[in-house]
Amino acid sequence: MSEGPRSIYWRGVRDFAPLILGVVPFGLVAGIASIDAGLDIFHAMGFSTIVLAGASQLASIALIGQNATLIVIVATALIINARFIMYSASLATHFAGLSLPRRVLAAYLLTDQAYAFSIIRYRDESWDVRQKLAYYVGVGSALWLVWQVSTALGALLGAGVPAEWSLDFAVPLVFLALLVPAIRDRADGAAALVAGVIAVAAAGMPYNLALPIAAVAGIGAGVALGREQPA
């Protein structure tokens, strides 16, 4: 008997659960940074709810704290979030036929974690579009709740968390936990390696250009190697 959307939704929640230990420190850092930048808790939570993108959220908060102009803040967030264009294009084939409200919900919940978990799962399951959406929303809504709660806690704590806790170290750990299961073949490995090397080498570039440049280079390497492999 085929698994129902509700059951699949909760499977998405369960699959996300191990990442809570990484997302919570990430959210705490975002909340603490918001208060340090001069935002109050209401603005911090509004920002977190609307943006819902950890990397660009932290970058934008840092720029706010430096009194950067609005156009610089918005441009920086857009550049960092450019990867979501690629995520959306990849998911479009899986969500074809969904109503506009459901596509809007899916767009709002789009994160690195929701995309990575869903794409990996879609490779292994013969689900219809409703089942695919249910899993995606399960991961995305669980992340949304954990992110908002941990950001609120961080904002309430303010600068009271000792620096020696090094909560910001949880950020790369979260992305590593997503990356490793997604590497299935040589093309995936090449894409990850090239993107990682370029991202580190170009880390000092202005406007956070290292991320989109590394993403494009990684995709190019993966595509090139994939064409060389036999079908």
ZAGUVO-648755 format. One record per residue: residue in one letter; x negated, y, z of N, C-alpha, C in turn. Coordinates in steps of 0.1 Angstrom, whole numbers, plus 2048, in hexadecimal, padded with zeros to 3 digits. Layout:
AXYZXYZXYZ/...
This chain:
M7F77F48008008008007F780C800/S7FB8167F87F38227F77F482A803/E7E88308077E88398137EF846811/G7F784A81A7FF8568197F786281C/P7FC86E8177F487B8197F287E827/R7FB87B8307F987E83E7EE876844/S7ED86A8417E28618467D5866840/I7D586A8337C986E82D7C487C833/Y7CE8848367CB89183D7C388E84A/W7C88858527C188285E7B387B85C/R7B28748517A586F84E79B87A84B/G79F88584479789084279389784F/V79C89885879989E86578E89586D/R79088886C78787F87377988086C/D77988085F76C88185876488D85C/F76C89885E7658A58617608A5870/A76689D87876389E88775489D88B/P74C89588473E8958887378A2886/L73C8AA87D7358B787B7398C2885/I7428BF88E7468C989873A8CE8A0/L7318C48A37258C88AB71C8D28A4/G71D8D28977158DC88F71C8E988D/V7298E888A7318F48877348FD893/V7358F789F7388FF8AB72C9098AD/P7209048AE71590E8B07159198A5/F71791489871891E88D722929890/G72E92489473992E8977359378A3/L72F9318AD72B9398B97219448B4/V7189418AB70E94A8A671595689F/A71F95289772795C88F72F965899/G7349608A373C9688AD7339718B5/I72796C8B971E9748C171897F8B8/A71597C8AB7109868A271A9918A0/S72698D89F73199789D7319A28A8/I73099D8B47309A68C07239AF8C0/D7189A88BD70B9AF8BC70B9BA8B2/A7139B88A77149C289C71D9CD89F/G7249CD8AA72D9D78AE73C9D58AC/L73F9C98A774D9C68A57549C28B3/D7619C48B47679BF8C076D9B18BC/I7739AA8C677799C8C478299C8B9/F78B9A68B87959A58AF7909A78A1/H7879B089F7819B18917789A588E/A7729A0898769994895772988891/M77E98689778697B89378D97E886/G79198A88479798D87778D98B86B/F78198F86E77698C86477497E861/S77497686C77296786B77E961864/T78A96586779695F861796962852/I79396E84E79497284078996C837/V77C96E83C77196983576F95A834/L77095484076F945841763940839/A75894683A74C94183374094583B/G73A93B84273093E84D724945848/A71E94183D711948838714956835/S71E95982D72196782972696F835/Q72D96883E73296F84A726974852/L71C96C85471197085C70997B855/A707979848700984840707991841/S71499183F71C99D84071C9A484D/I71C99B85871C9A186570E9A8868/A7049A18636F69A78656F69B585E/L6FC9B68526FC9C284A7049CD851/I70F9C88577189D285F7109D886A/G7099CF8717009D387C6F59DD878/Q6F19DD86B6E79E68666ED9F285F/N6FB9F48617029FF85B7009FF84C/A7009F48456FF9F383770C9F9830/T70B9FD824717A0281D7219F681A/L72D9FA8187379F08157349E8808/I72F9EF7FE72D9E87F17219DE7F3/V7179E17FB70C9D77FE7129CB805/I71A9CD80F7209C28177289B980E/V7319BF80673A9B77FE7329B07F3/A7289B77ED7209B07E27189A57E8/T7129A67F470B99B7FA71498F7FD/A72099280272998780572D97F7F8/L72F9877ED7339817E17289797DB/I71B97E7DC7109767D670E9697DE/I70F96A7EB70D95E7F37189547F0/N7259597EE7309507EC73294C7DD/A7289507D572A94C7C772A93D7C4/R7259357CE7259277CC7339217CC/F73D9297D274A9247D37519247C5/I74B92C7BB75092B7AE74E91D7A8/M7429187AB73E90A7A67479007AD/Y7499027BA7518F87C275F8F87BC/S7659047B97729057B47748FE7A6/A76A90079E76A8FA79076A8EB792/S7628E679B7618D779E76E8D27A3/L7758D97AC7818D47B278D8D67A9/A78C8DF79F7988E279679D8D5790/T7958CC78B7998C07857A18B778E/H79D8B779B7A48AF7A57B18B47A9/F7B38C27A97BF8C87AE7C88CD7A3/A7C58C87977CE8CC78B7DC8C878E/G7E68D278B7F48CF78D7FA8D379A/L7F18D87A37F68DD7B07FD8EA7AE/S8078ED7B780E8F97B68059057BB/L8099117B780191C7BB7FE91E7CA/P80991D7D280691E7E17FC9137E6/R7FC9077E17F38FD7E57E59007E0/R7E49067D47D79097CF7D19157D7/V7DA91E7DB7D59297E37D09247F1/L7D791B7F77D39158037C590E802/A7C49067F77B79007F47AC90A7F2/A7AF9157EB7A491F7E97A09257F7/Y7AA9287FF7A792E80C79E924815/L7A191781479A90E81D78D909817/L78990E80B77D90A80477090E80C/T76990481075C9068177528FB812/D7468FD81673C8F38127408E5817/Q7458E48247488D882A7558D1823/A75F8D982176B8D481B7688CF80D/Y7608D680575C8D27F87548C57F8/A74A8C58007408BA8007478AD804/F74F8AD80F7568A181476089C80A/S7678A68047728A27FA76C89C7ED/I7628A27E875C89D7DB75688F7DE/I74F88D7E974A8807EC7558767ED/R75F8797F476B8707F677286D7E9/Y7738777E077A8757D377386B7CA/R76686A7CC75E8617C47628527C7/D7668507D37698427D877783E7D9/E7808487D778F8457D97968487CC/S7A08407C97A98427BE7B68497C3/W7B58567C77C085D7CC7C78667C2/D7D48687C47DA8727BB7D88807C1/V7DD88A7BA7DA8987BE7DF89B7CC/R7EB8967D07F08987DE7E78927E8/Q7E28877E67D98807F07CC8887F0/K7C788C7E57BA8947E57BC8A17ED/L7C78A87EA7C98B47F27CA8B2801/A7D18A78047D38A48137C58A281A/Y7BC89B8137AF8998197A78A681A/Y7A88AD80F7A18BA80F7A68C481A/V7B38C481B7B98CD8267B68C8834/G7B58BB8357B18B58427A38BA846/V7998B983D78C8BE84078C8CD842/G7938D48397928E28397998E8845/S7A58E38497AC8E88557A58E5862/A79F8DA8637978D686F78B8E0870/L7848E28657798EC86677E8FA869/W7898FE86378F90B86679190D875/L79890387B79B90488A78E905892/V7858FC8907788FB897770908895/W77090E88976991A88676F92688E/Q77C92788D7839328947819328A3/V7839268A97819258B77739288BC/S7699228B575B9248B87579338B6/T75C9398AB7599478A975F9508B4/A76B94D8B87719548C37699538D0/L7659468D375D9448DF75094C8DE/G74994C8D373D9548D173F9638D3/A74B9688CE74E9768CF7519798DE/L7579708E575A9728F474D9728FC/L7449698F87379688FF72E9738FC/G7309798F07279848EC7199808EC/A7109888F17029868F26FE97E8FE/G7079779047049709116FE96390F/V6FD95E9036F79519006E89538FF/P6E094B9076D194D9076CC94A8F9/A6C29528F56BC9508E86B59438E7/E6B093D8F26A99318F16B29258EE/W6BF9278EE6C891C8E96C691A8DA/S6C19248D36BF9228C46CB91C8BD/L6D79228BF6E391D8B96E291E8AA/D6DB9288A56DA92A8966D491E88F/F6CD9168966C790A8906D190088C/A6DE9018916E88F888D6ED8FA87F/V6EA90787A6EF90A86C6E9901861/P6DC9008606D68F78566DA8E8859/L6DB8E48656DF8D78686EC8D3862/V6F68DC8637038DA85D7028D784E/F6FA8DF8476F98DE8396F18D1835/L6E78CD83D6E08C183B6E98B583C/A6F28B58466FC8AA8487058A983C/L7088B48357108B38297088AE81D/L6FC8B381D6F48B08116F08A180F/V6EB89B81A6E688E8196F0883813/P6FD88381870687981370987B804/A7088887FF70C88B7F27018877E7/I6F58837EC6EB87F7E36ED8707DF/R6F186E7D36F48607CF6EA85A7C5/D6E48637BD6DB85E7B36CF8687B1/R6C78657A76BB86D7A46BF87B7A1/A6CA87D7996CE88A7956D28937A1/D6DA88C7AA6DE8937B66D18977BE/G6C888E7C06BC8917C76B389C7C1/A6B389C7B46AB8A67AD6B28B47AF/A6BF8B47AE6C68C17B06C48C67BE/A6C48BD7C86C28C27D66B48C67D8/L6AA8BF7D369C8C37D56998D07CE/V69D8D27C269A8DE7BB6A08EA7C1/A6AD8E87C56B48F37CB6AE8F77D9/G6AA8ED7E06A48EF7ED6978F67ED/V68F8F27E36818F87E26839067DE/I68B9097D468D9177CF6939207DA/A69D91A7E16A39227EB6999277F6/V69091E7FA68692180367C92B7FD/A6779287F166D9317EB67393F7E8/A6809407E568594D7E268D9537ED/A68A94E7F9692953805691962808/G68696880368497680668A97F7FC/M69197A7F26979837E76A298B7ED/P6A39977E86AE9A07ED6BC99B7E9/Y6C69A07F16D499D7EE6D798E7EF/N6CF9877F66D19787F76D39717EA/L6CB9757E06CB96F7D36C69617D2/A6BE95E7DC6B89507DC6C29457DB/L6CE9477E26D893C7E26DE9397D4/P6E39447CD6E89417C06DE93C7B6/I6D29427B76C793E7AE6C392F7B0/A6C292B7BD6BF91D7C06CA9147BC/A6D79187BD6E29107B96E290D7AA/V6E09187A26E09167946D490D78F/A6C890F7966BD9077926BF8F8796/G6C58F67A26C88E97A66D18E279D/I6DC8E97996E68E378F6DF8E0782/G6D68E977D6CF8E67716C78DA771/A6BF8D877D6B78CD77E6BF8C077F/G6CA8C07866D38B47876D98B0779/V6DD8BA7726E38B87656D88B275B/A6CD8B875B6C28B47526BE8A5755/L6BC8A27626B98947656C488B763/G6D088F7656DC8867636DD882754/R6DA88B74B6DA88873D6D087E739/E6C587D7406BB87473D6BE866741/Q6C786574B6CA8577516D4850747/P6D38437466DC83C73E6EA83C744/A6F483C73B70283D740706830747/
